[in-house]
Amino acid sequence: MTPITDAEFQRFQRFIFDRAGITMSEAKKSLVSGRLSKRLAAHGCTSYGAYFEILREGRNAEEVQTAIDLLTTNETYFFREPRHFELLHRLANEAAARGQSMRVWSAASSSGEEAYSIAMVLADRMGDAPWEVVGTDISQRVLHKARSGHYPMERARHIPPAYLKRFCLKGTGTQQGTLLVDKALRRRVRFAQVNLNTTLPQLGSFDLVFLRNVMIYFNGDTKRQVVARVLSLLRPGGHFCIGHAESLGDVSGAVAALAPSIYRKP
């Protein structure tokens, strides 16, 4: 297998931009090479150009999805960025006190840790009151992982101990070193494949949306388009959380800043 060339990398840059709106810098060349190398071997390709032809021909939709999965998957963990979960606690308490329902969207849920973190808080704060968590991602592979709710135990380091005991099962025997999110909680979380760079499906409206650590992969125009789509599903008075390393800046004026990375829709 020959190393990926600049020209081949540029073709994959265009591929993932067209499919997912993601802009990959030159620094991602080794990532592309490493993540796709096994796919080249699986198809007996001796170059990245030959593998790209398989994707370009359009006859293998499953392989196209596999390539998208490999190039868009990002690592996440439970209860990332605690200030957002402090906000969620407060909003859930207020909704429960008013007897109102609550819907939360994890718009780039990856392998599900964010969505289940949200669900733990809602189950704790709202109990049997009507609430729902929707987790979406472009990658079918990570959605399959998310639906299973099965993770290495080291992922549990940020889960509050009371939540870990209440909402997770500790693996034993052949499953030692893993945790399984409780089935009752898994049933309250709905996962679906959604490409934020295209027209969104009918997901309903939400009281709180998490769109964290995603915009860093988009150029300016794509950021504005994605944020506009996502905010169209946020109810008036709803809250919007982005990554601490991100800013809406000139991306959108549809929400007002409350704190760094936290916004509210008028």
C-alpha positions in Angstrom: 0.0 0.0 0.0 1.5 3.3 -1.1 1.3 6.4 1.3 -1.6 8.8 0.6 -0.6 11.6 -1.8 -1.5 15.2 -1.6 -3.8 14.8 -4.6 -5.6 11.8 -3.0 -6.0 13.6 0.3 -7.6 16.5 -1.5 -10.1 14.2 -3.0 -11.1 12.9 0.4 -11.2 16.5 1.7 -13.8 17.2 -1.0 -15.7 13.9 -0.3 -16.3 14.6 3.4 -17.1 18.3 2.7 -19.7 17.3 0.1 -21.2 14.6 2.3 -21.0 16.2 5.8 -20.0 19.8 5.4 -16.8 19.1 7.3 -13.7 21.0 6.4 -10.5 19.0 7.0 -7.2 20.9 7.2 -3.9 19.6 5.9 -3.1 18.5 9.5 -5.8 15.8 9.1 -3.9 14.0 6.3 -2.4 11.4 8.7 -5.9 10.9 10.3 -7.4 10.1 6.9 -4.6 7.8 6.1 -4.8 5.9 9.3 -8.6 5.6 9.5 -9.0 4.4 6.0 -6.0 2.1 5.7 -8.0 -1.0 6.8 -10.7 -0.3 4.2 -8.0 -0.3 1.5 -6.8 -3.7 2.8 -10.4 -5.0 2.9 -10.9 -4.2 -0.7 -7.4 -5.1 -1.9 -6.6 -1.6 -2.9 -2.9 -0.7 -3.3 -3.5 3.1 -3.2 -5.9 5.6 -1.7 -6.9 6.7 -5.2 -8.1 3.2 -6.0 -10.2 3.1 -2.8 -11.6 6.5 -3.7 -12.8 5.2 -7.0 -14.9 2.6 -5.1 -16.6 5.5 -3.3 -16.9 7.7 -6.3 -18.6 5.0 -8.5 -21.6 5.1 -6.1 -22.4 1.4 -6.4 -21.5 0.6 -2.8 -23.6 2.8 -0.5 -22.6 0.7 2.5 -18.9 1.5 1.9 -19.6 5.2 1.4 -21.3 5.1 4.8 -18.4 3.3 6.3 -16.0 5.9 5.0 -18.2 8.7 6.4 -18.3 7.0 9.8 -14.6 6.6 9.9 -13.9 10.2 8.9 -16.5 11.9 11.2 -16.3 10.0 14.5 -15.1 12.1 17.4 -14.3 11.0 20.9 -16.7 12.1 23.7 -17.3 11.2 27.3 -20.0 11.3 30.0 -20.8 14.7 31.6 -18.4 16.7 29.5 -18.3 20.4 30.3 -20.0 20.5 33.7 -21.5 24.0 33.5 -23.9 22.8 30.8 -25.1 20.1 33.1 -25.6 22.6 35.9 -27.9 24.5 33.5 -29.7 21.3 32.7 -30.2 20.5 36.4 -31.8 24.0 36.9 -34.0 23.8 33.8 -35.2 20.3 34.7 -36.0 21.3 38.3 -38.0 24.3 36.9 -39.9 22.1 34.5 -40.7 19.6 37.1 -41.9 22.3 39.5 -44.3 23.6 36.8 -45.4 20.2 35.8 -44.1 20.7 32.3 -42.5 18.3 29.9 -38.9 18.7 28.6 -37.3 17.6 25.3 -33.5 17.8 24.8 -31.6 17.2 21.6 -28.0 16.0 21.5 -27.4 17.1 18.0 -24.0 15.4 17.5 -24.3 12.5 19.9 -21.5 10.4 18.7 -21.4 7.1 20.7 -24.1 8.3 23.1 -22.3 9.4 26.2 -23.7 13.0 26.0 -27.3 11.8 25.4 -27.2 9.4 28.3 -25.7 12.0 30.6 -28.6 14.2 29.8 -31.1 11.4 30.4 -29.6 10.6 33.8 -30.1 14.2 34.9 -33.7 14.3 33.6 -34.6 11.0 35.2 -33.2 12.2 38.5 -34.8 15.6 38.4 -38.1 14.8 36.6 -38.7 11.2 37.5 -41.8 9.9 35.6 -42.8 13.3 34.3 -42.8 13.5 30.5 -39.3 14.1 29.1 -37.4 12.9 26.1 -33.8 12.9 24.8 -33.1 12.6 21.1 -29.5 11.9 20.0 -28.5 12.3 16.4 -25.3 11.7 14.4 -24.3 11.2 10.8 -22.4 8.0 11.6 -24.4 4.8 11.7 -21.5 3.0 13.4 -21.5 5.3 16.5 -25.3 5.2 16.6 -25.2 1.5 16.8 -22.8 1.8 19.7 -25.0 4.4 21.3 -28.1 2.3 21.2 -26.2 -0.6 22.9 -25.4 1.7 25.9 -22.3 -0.5 26.5 -19.0 1.3 27.4 -15.5 0.6 28.8 -15.6 1.3 32.6 -12.9 4.0 32.2 -15.6 6.1 30.5 -17.4 6.3 33.9 -14.8 8.6 35.6 -17.0 11.7 35.2 -20.3 10.1 36.1 -21.5 11.2 39.6 -21.2 8.1 41.9 -24.9 8.2 42.7 -25.8 8.2 39.0 -23.3 5.5 38.3 -24.9 3.3 40.9 -28.5 4.1 39.9 -28.3 4.1 36.2 -25.5 1.8 35.2 -24.8 -1.9 35.6 -21.2 -3.1 36.2 -20.0 -5.8 34.0 -18.9 -9.2 35.4 -17.2 -12.2 34.0 -16.5 -11.7 30.3 -17.9 -8.2 30.6 -15.7 -7.2 33.4 -14.3 -3.7 33.0 -17.4 -2.4 31.2 -20.6 -0.7 32.1 -24.1 -1.0 30.6 -26.6 1.9 30.8 -29.8 0.6 32.5 -32.4 -0.6 30.1 -35.1 1.6 31.5 -33.0 4.7 30.8 -32.0 3.5 27.4 -35.7 3.3 26.5 -36.1 7.0 27.2 -33.4 8.0 24.6 -34.1 7.9 20.9 -31.2 7.8 18.4 -31.5 8.7 14.7 -29.2 9.3 11.8 -29.2 13.0 10.9 -26.9 14.9 8.6 -26.9 18.5 9.9 -25.6 19.7 6.6 -28.9 18.8 4.8 -32.6 19.5 5.4 -33.5 18.1 8.8 -36.1 15.4 9.3 -39.2 16.0 11.5 -37.7 15.8 14.9 -40.2 18.1 16.7 -39.2 21.1 18.8 -36.8 21.2 21.8 -36.3 23.1 25.1 -32.6 22.6 25.1 -30.1 21.7 22.3 -26.5 20.6 22.7 -24.4 21.2 19.6 -21.0 20.9 21.1 -17.5 20.7 19.5 -19.0 20.4 16.0 -18.7 23.8 14.5 -14.9 23.6 14.7 -15.1 21.3 11.7 -17.2 23.6 9.5 -16.3 26.7 7.5 -18.1 30.0 8.0 -20.9 29.4 5.6 -21.5 25.9 6.7 -21.6 27.0 10.4 -24.3 29.6 9.6 -26.4 27.1 7.7 -26.1 24.3 10.3 -26.8 26.6 13.2 -29.8 28.1 11.4 -31.2 24.6 10.8 -30.7 23.5 14.4 -32.1 26.7 16.0 -35.2 26.4 13.9 -36.1 23.5 16.1 -35.4 25.3 19.4 -38.5 26.6 21.1 -38.7 30.4 22.0 -37.2 30.7 25.5 -35.1 27.5 24.8 -31.4 27.2 25.6 -28.5 26.3 23.2 -25.2 24.9 24.3 -22.0 24.8 22.2 -18.4 23.8 23.0 -16.3 26.0 25.2 -13.8 26.3 22.4 -16.5 27.6 20.1 -18.3 30.9 19.6 -21.4 31.9 17.6 -19.8 35.3 16.8 -21.1 36.3 13.4 -22.6 32.9 12.9 -26.1 33.7 14.3 -28.1 36.5 15.9 -31.1 34.2 16.6 -30.0 33.6 20.2 -28.6 35.8 23.0 -25.5 34.9 25.0 -26.1 34.1 28.7 -22.7 32.9 29.6 -19.7 31.5 27.6 -21.0 28.7 25.3 -24.6 29.1 26.7 -27.3 30.9 24.7 -31.1 31.5 24.9 -33.6 32.0 22.2 -35.8 35.1 22.8 
